[in-house]
Amino acid sequence: MALENVTLDIKPGICGLLGANGAGKTTLMQILTTILQPNKGGNVLYNGKDINNISKQYRSILGYVPQECGLPDYMKVKNLLLLISQFKEIKYKDAKKQIGELLEMLNLSDKENAYVKELSGGMKQRLSIAQAFLGNPEILILDEPTKGLDIYEQEHIYNFIRQYSNKIVLISSHIIQDIDSTCNSVIIIDKGKVLYSGLIIELIKSFEGKLNGTDFSNANENLSPLRDIYLNIIKSNKNLVL
């Protein structure tokens, strides 16, 4: 999906990228990771510099979980992470320590000497997450990181991600509850257009009393109005500026 006149300012914190399948989420993420190039006249700036002009420096502070990771089946888990740590220029001693910690946090410690081909789909997804967090990157781009995981694993992964709220973390999902429970801000995208970008709490306040007279002031995690607000924004297909 091509993007249309997208302008964003993404700050430290956990930001959700919310949209239906085919809305343009993956395209945006691939631009932010330098996999795709913006159209002529477009750019992505980090600390005022075009990321495509500082690609090596930028990638050294970037962690990325793609939708389809394509991990090599013939490698052992620990060896694969050690190889990736070399690409990230992490010292061997530091890499070993980080790998041990990440495998433990992601419940993969007992699989460090297993071949990737021996892992279940959910284990491979957690391994994909582990490689992204190697090196404690400043920017984390996570494209549907809980895809293929069961409910318990999903909650475990989001609890893990919440520990990195001081970083720039962008999580894509079409599951509204995941975004609502994990993120402090949200980008709503549909058909290549950004319809909202900002704090979730401000978005909810702006709709208070506007949807069937609903009072959102006492909304809790289980009865969040974000789903109804999202559907309203998508239906109107208008950019919402607060």
C-alpha positions as CSV (number, residue, x, y, z in Angstrom):
1,M,0.0,0.0,0.0
2,A,1.5,3.4,-1.0
3,L,1.5,6.1,1.6
4,E,-0.1,9.5,1.0
5,N,1.5,12.7,2.4
6,V,2.5,11.1,5.7
7,T,4.0,13.5,8.3
8,L,4.8,12.1,11.8
9,D,6.8,13.1,14.8
10,I,7.6,9.9,16.8
11,K,8.9,10.5,20.3
12,P,10.3,8.2,23.0
13,G,7.6,5.9,24.4
14,I,5.5,3.0,23.1
15,C,3.5,4.0,20.1
16,G,0.9,1.7,18.4
17,L,0.4,1.6,14.7
18,L,-3.2,0.7,14.2
19,G,-4.9,-0.2,10.9
20,A,-6.5,-3.0,9.0
21,N,-4.6,-5.5,6.9
22,G,-3.3,-3.6,3.8
23,A,-3.7,-0.2,5.4
24,G,0.0,0.7,4.9
25,K,1.5,-0.3,8.3
26,T,4.2,-2.5,6.9
27,T,5.1,-0.1,4.2
28,L,5.6,2.7,6.8
29,M,7.7,0.4,8.9
30,Q,9.9,-0.7,6.0
31,I,10.5,3.0,5.2
32,L,11.5,3.7,8.9
33,T,13.9,0.8,8.7
34,T,15.5,1.9,5.3
35,I,14.2,-1.3,3.6
36,L,12.1,0.9,1.3
37,Q,13.0,4.4,0.2
38,P,10.5,7.3,0.4
39,N,9.2,8.8,-2.8
40,K,11.0,11.8,-4.3
41,G,10.8,14.7,-1.9
42,G,10.1,12.5,1.1
43,N,12.5,11.7,4.0
44,V,12.8,10.3,7.5
45,L,14.9,12.3,9.9
46,Y,16.6,11.1,13.1
47,N,18.1,13.9,15.2
48,G,17.7,16.2,12.2
49,K,19.6,13.9,9.8
50,D,18.2,11.9,6.9
51,I,18.4,8.2,7.9
52,N,19.4,7.2,4.4
53,N,22.5,9.4,4.7
54,I,23.5,7.9,8.0
55,S,22.3,4.3,7.3
56,K,25.1,2.5,9.1
57,Q,24.9,4.7,12.2
58,Y,21.1,4.5,12.2
59,R,20.9,0.8,11.8
60,S,23.3,0.4,14.7
61,I,20.6,1.8,17.1
62,L,17.7,0.0,15.4
63,G,15.9,-3.2,16.3
64,Y,13.4,-4.6,13.8
65,V,10.9,-7.5,14.0
66,P,9.5,-8.0,10.5
67,Q,6.2,-9.8,9.9
68,E,8.1,-12.7,8.2
69,C,11.6,-13.0,9.7
70,G,12.9,-16.0,7.7
71,L,15.3,-17.3,10.3
72,P,17.9,-19.8,8.9
73,D,16.8,-23.3,9.9
74,Y,20.3,-24.7,9.8
75,M,21.7,-22.6,12.7
76,K,21.5,-23.1,16.4
77,V,19.7,-20.5,18.4
78,K,22.7,-19.2,20.4
79,N,25.0,-19.2,17.3
80,L,22.5,-17.2,15.3
81,L,22.2,-14.6,18.0
82,L,26.0,-14.4,18.3
83,L,26.2,-13.9,14.5
84,I,23.6,-11.1,14.6
85,S,25.5,-9.5,17.5
86,Q,28.6,-9.4,15.3
87,F,26.6,-7.5,12.6
88,K,25.5,-5.1,15.4
89,E,29.2,-4.7,16.5
90,I,28.4,-5.9,20.0
91,K,31.5,-7.1,21.9
92,Y,31.5,-10.9,22.4
93,K,31.5,-10.7,26.2
94,D,28.6,-8.3,26.2
95,A,26.8,-10.3,23.5
96,K,27.0,-13.6,25.5
97,K,25.5,-11.8,28.6
98,Q,22.7,-10.1,26.6
99,I,21.8,-13.4,24.7
100,G,21.5,-15.2,28.0
101,E,19.3,-12.5,29.5
102,L,17.1,-12.3,26.4
103,L,16.6,-16.0,26.1
104,E,15.7,-16.2,29.7
105,M,13.2,-13.3,29.5
106,L,11.6,-14.8,26.4
107,N,11.4,-18.4,27.8
108,L,14.0,-19.8,25.3
109,S,16.9,-20.6,27.7
110,D,16.4,-24.3,27.2
111,K,16.5,-23.9,23.4
112,E,19.8,-22.1,23.1
113,N,21.5,-25.2,21.6
114,A,18.5,-26.2,19.5
115,Y,18.5,-25.7,15.7
116,V,16.0,-23.1,14.5
117,K,14.2,-25.8,12.4
118,E,13.4,-27.6,15.7
119,L,11.5,-24.7,17.1
120,S,7.8,-24.2,17.1
121,G,6.3,-21.3,15.3
122,G,5.8,-19.4,18.6
123,M,9.4,-20.0,19.6
124,K,10.6,-18.7,16.2
125,Q,8.6,-15.6,16.8
126,R,10.1,-15.1,20.2
127,L,13.6,-15.6,18.7
128,S,12.8,-12.9,16.1
129,I,12.0,-10.6,19.0
130,A,15.2,-11.5,20.8
131,Q,17.4,-10.6,17.8
132,A,15.7,-7.2,17.6
133,F,16.4,-6.4,21.2
134,L,20.1,-7.3,21.0
135,G,22.3,-4.3,21.7
136,N,19.6,-2.5,23.6
137,P,18.7,-0.3,20.6
138,E,17.3,3.2,20.9
139,I,14.6,2.5,18.2
140,L,12.5,-0.6,18.0
141,I,10.2,-1.2,15.1
142,L,8.0,-4.2,15.8
143,D,5.7,-5.4,13.0
144,E,3.0,-7.5,14.6
145,P,5.4,-9.0,17.2
146,T,2.9,-11.4,18.7
147,K,1.7,-12.9,15.4
148,G,1.2,-16.6,15.8
149,L,1.5,-16.6,19.6
150,D,-1.1,-17.9,22.1
151,I,-2.8,-15.6,24.5
152,Y,-0.4,-16.3,27.4
153,E,2.7,-15.7,25.2
154,Q,1.2,-12.5,23.8
155,E,0.7,-11.1,27.3
156,H,4.2,-12.2,28.2
157,I,5.7,-10.4,25.1
158,Y,3.8,-7.2,25.8
159,N,5.0,-7.2,29.4
160,F,8.5,-7.6,28.1
161,I,8.1,-4.7,25.6
162,R,6.7,-2.4,28.3
163,Q,10.1,-2.5,30.0
164,Y,11.5,-0.5,27.1
165,S,9.1,2.5,27.3
166,N,12.0,4.9,27.5
167,K,13.0,4.0,23.9
168,I,11.2,4.9,20.7
169,V,9.0,1.8,20.2
170,L,6.6,1.4,17.3
171,I,4.3,-1.6,17.4
172,S,2.0,-2.4,14.5
173,S,-1.2,-4.4,15.1
174,H,-4.8,-4.7,13.9
175,I,-5.8,-5.9,17.3
176,I,-7.0,-2.8,19.1
177,Q,-6.9,-4.3,22.6
178,D,-3.1,-4.9,22.3
179,I,-2.5,-1.3,21.3
180,D,-4.7,0.0,24.1
181,S,-3.1,-2.0,26.9
182,T,0.5,-1.5,25.8
183,C,0.9,1.9,24.2
184,N,0.6,5.5,25.4
185,S,0.2,6.9,21.9
186,V,-1.2,5.7,18.6
187,I,-1.0,6.2,14.9
188,I,-4.2,5.3,13.1
189,I,-3.7,4.6,9.4
190,D,-6.1,3.6,6.7
191,K,-5.6,3.2,2.9
192,G,-2.2,4.8,3.1
193,K,-3.4,7.9,5.0
194,V,-2.6,8.8,8.6
195,L,-5.9,9.7,10.2
196,Y,-4.6,10.3,13.8
197,S,-1.3,10.5,15.5
198,G,-1.0,11.4,19.2
199,L,-1.7,10.3,22.8
200,I,-4.4,7.7,23.3
201,I,-5.8,9.5,26.4
202,E,-6.2,12.8,24.4
203,L,-8.0,10.9,21.6
204,I,-10.4,9.3,24.1
205,K,-11.1,12.7,25.7
206,S,-11.8,14.3,22.4
207,F,-14.6,11.8,21.7
208,E,-16.1,11.9,25.2
209,G,-19.9,12.3,24.8
210,K,-19.7,12.2,21.0
211,L,-20.4,8.5,20.4
212,N,-24.0,7.7,21.3
213,G,-23.7,10.1,24.2
214,T,-21.2,7.7,25.9
215,D,-19.4,9.0,29.0
216,F,-15.8,7.8,28.7
217,S,-14.5,9.3,32.0
218,N,-14.8,6.0,33.9
219,A,-13.7,3.7,31.1
220,N,-11.4,0.9,32.3
221,E,-9.0,-1.4,30.5
222,N,-11.7,-4.0,29.8
223,L,-14.3,-1.5,28.6
224,S,-12.0,0.9,26.7
225,P,-13.8,3.1,24.1
226,L,-10.7,3.0,21.7
227,R,-12.4,0.3,19.5
228,D,-15.5,2.5,18.9
229,I,-13.4,5.6,18.4
230,Y,-11.1,3.7,15.9
231,L,-14.1,2.5,13.9
232,N,-15.6,6.0,13.9
233,I,-12.4,7.5,12.5
234,I,-12.0,4.8,9.9
235,K,-15.6,5.3,8.8
236,S,-15.2,9.1,8.4
237,N,-11.8,8.6,6.7
238,K,-10.9,12.2,7.8
239,N,-7.6,13.3,9.3
240,L,-8.3,14.1,13.0
241,V,-6.3,17.0,14.3
242,L,-6.6,17.8,18.1
